[in-house]
């Protein structure tokens, strides 16, 4: 594998695209474990222009630091940023291939992409080109497809667009057609709809950005920007060039994937497996994290063996330490720093596990051999590769023997016979190996049958799990509805508590008012009682005075009666009648005063009773 810029000579060097924190976060999503994605926000990472330079190296380093220790296996932010560059792969026959969606990056560069431009018209053209290429790229992104890389084809495409860019002036006839199609009274909405019809995207967000561009340029007072119809016409011409490129090189842009595997079904299976695995717990064997290598001198072969033991891998693979030296030498060969780092320790542990797994699985080893990739797993012992080497060596020896048989002297016959004997021995060993291989194939066939049966069972289990998952989803929906009801009840309780608090405050106010009225009542009652007591004393004195007057009247009456009996014929003395009238008048006045005081007493009694009733109601 090598980078794109190393191979495309003669084509402009790929520029650094506009990077944002959200774009880099999307690019890093495949490297972040699923459980961590929901807890990481690009806003938590410093996204200043400096951190976005060099492919976002500092941004990725900050991401690694935040997710420590989960992303330690990727090394540094620089190594993670290198994965964003388009890569050209070499096939087994030494041909070059590129991922089909990366072709659009090259086309974007060829079209005259200029990052440092501040001209709004150029910005609009760049936006239209990028948005159109992005829409076409989405059709190829549905498939994982590689296409043959031919630098000459890209040079020809580049020349087509250079020719278009150089011929920026249009003939008078084209300008007349443009004037007849668009005039000064053309509405902005009409121009926007024309732009929109040329770009096959479905995103309302992208259309909103396009509308903002058109509105800004259409409403600008600068005459330079009042040329939207001309830019629309140029974009139409650019699309014509691009359509011709599509027709000339359909293998570069049109998807031709022969297999149809619905990824949605795979996602459902993965979700079911995750649900199934989540029900398994291993409290006695908790998962251990790989420890960090020492920063000052890395790690040694013995450190690697100790780490394999610490992680418990020697229990699963008792012979895993036998492969430690092979893995250690390999990471030493491919290391990117002076010292071995923690990411190299991850690679060494992974290498040891792969050797254990492939050496235990003939089926996987056969698959790897069929792909001619045994050499990619350093240290793998492949009998099939050894067999092919032996056969190749035998064929070469036989060929050499045939070539030299005519020139050999009789003295060499003994050596020839020895060689033939050796060949016979090798053939016998080969036959023995073939018998073993046939037995192994038979076992593999039996295992495949068992696997087929197990696959059927697994599919049934997966179906049952999917049904169970749907049932749990329904239960979850019910629980969500119940939680909403509980939330409503809690809100009602909160309202009631608020009302209760207001009532308590109101009651406190009433109590204070009651205390004030009670104090006023007590004061009034004490005043009334004092007045009543004084009135009662006055009434008592008046009664005593009335009784004294009554006694005097009676005495005087008796005296008058006695005098009348003695002198019945004699006239009454002068002034006696007047004295009698005065006494009677005083008696009458005393009675009236008594009646008045009694009425006041009764009124005061009624007032006191009313106050007592009010106090009883407040309590």
NORVEN-V758245 format. One record per helix or strand of 3 or more residues. SS is the DSSP state (h for helix, s for strand). FROM is the first residue (numbers start at 1). TO is the last residue. If there is no record, write none. Layout:
# NORVEN-V758245
SS,FROM,TO / SS,FROM,TO
This chain:
# NORVEN-V758245
h,4,7 / h,21,31 / h,34,37 / h,42,44 / h,57,66 / h,72,74 / h,77,82 / s,87,90 / s,96,99 / h,100,110 / h,120,141 / s,146,148 / h,151,166 / h,172,181 / h,188,198 / h,204,218 / h,223,225 / h,228,248 / h,250,253 / h,263,278 / h,301,310 / h,313,316 / h,320,334 / h,342,360 / h,362,370 / h,374,376 / h,383,405 / h,410,566 / h,576,618
